[in-house]
């Protein structure tokens, strides 16, 4: 049996207020994840209280800044440094900021839009009606309308 998960789409400017409310309600931070989209990044902040998960989700453009939640949830500093190092997003006011040196990578910001482009989704093909089987083709040619 899976536990219920709620996905809440938010504006990035509302992040700190909503996170503060979740903290006050007793939710714990489970994870912060980032995904590369075609021209933006999707961030997902997951919280849990008594096996009820809430996920805050929003997108940001590469040049946009995000406010850190590490002042509310101190363990967020690791997720936020990771997102900065691997995706290149600017996260302001991280309590413990590694200044881009949390990970040593061969490629700077390896999961950025520039370094990890997402392909265009395939365009749907026009559906063509299926050809009738050969036996039906012959039968329809042999059948002539009856004349009265």
N, C-alpha and C positions, 0 to 999 in steps of 0.2 A: 504494500500500500504506500503510495507516495503522499507526502505532506502537501498541503495547499501552498501555492506560491502566488503572490500578488505582484504584478508588474505595474508600476506607476510611472507614467511618462510625465516628466517635469521639465521646467525651464532651468537652465544652469544657475540663474540668479537666485532661484529659490532653494538651492541645495542646502546651504547652511541652516536656514530656518527649519526645513523639514528634518534634517539630520538631528538638530537640537531637540526637536519634538520627539523623535524616535528614542534618543538617549534618555530623555525625561520619562518616557513610557517604559523603559527597561529593556529596550532592544540592544542586542550586541552586534557589532560589525562582524560579518562573516567574510566578505571579500570585496575588492574593488577590481573590476575587469575593464579592459579596453579592447575595442575591435576596430580595425581599419575598414572604413567604407570607401566608396569611390572618391568622394571629395571631402570627407569629414571623418570624425572618430565618434564611435558610440561608447559611452561610459555606462557601466552598470554597477551600482552600489547595492550590495545585498546585506540585509539585516535579519536577525532571527530573535524570536521571543517564544519560548515554549513550543518549538517546532512549527511556528507560523513564520514563513519567510515573506519579507517585503523587499522588492527590488526597485530601486529608483533608477530610471533610465533617461538619458538625454544625449544629444549629439552636440559636438563642437567643431568649429572650423579649425584648421591647423594653426592659425594665428591667434585664436582666442585664448584667454587665460581662464583658469579654473581656480577657485579658492580651495585651500586645503581644509580638510575636516579633522586634521590631526590635533587641533586644539580641543576638539570634543572627544574624539576617539584617538588616543595617543598611538595605538598600533597602526593607524592608517599611514604613518610616515613611510613604512616599507612599501606598501602598495603604490603610494604617490611617487616615491623616488623611482620605482620600477617603471611606472607609466612614463615618467619624464625621460628616463634613460632609453627605453626601448621604442617609444612612440614619438618622442620629441615634444610632448605637450608641456606648456608652461603652467605649473601649479604654484600659486602664490602662498607664502606664509607656512611652508611645511616646518613643523617644529624641529625636526632633525633633517636637515637638507644636505644630501651628499653631493650637491652641485654637479650632477651628471657622472659621478664616479661610483655608484652603487655596483654596477656591473662593468666588467671589462669585455667589450665586444669587438670583433674584427671590423665591424661596420658600425659607424655612428648611427644611432636611432634606426636599428634594422627593420622595425615594423612601421616606419613612417609611410605616409602615402607615396612619397617619392621612391622609397626603397622597396616597397611591398605593394605594388599597384594591384587593385582588385579588378579582375576582368569584368567587362560588361556582361550582364546576364544575357543568356541566349534569347533571341527574338522568337516568339511563337510562330510556328510554321502554319501556313494556311492549310486548313483541312480540306482534302479533296475526297469526294465520296468514293467509297471502295467500288472497284469494278465488279460487276456481277460475275459469278462463276460461268465458265464456258457452257455448261449444260443449260443454264437459264438463258443465255444468249441465243442458243439454237432453238429452244422452245418458243421464245418470243418471236423469232423470225418465222417459225412454222405456223404460228397461230395467226389466223386472219379473222377480222371481225365477220360475224355472220351477216349475210344479206337476207333481208326479208322479202 
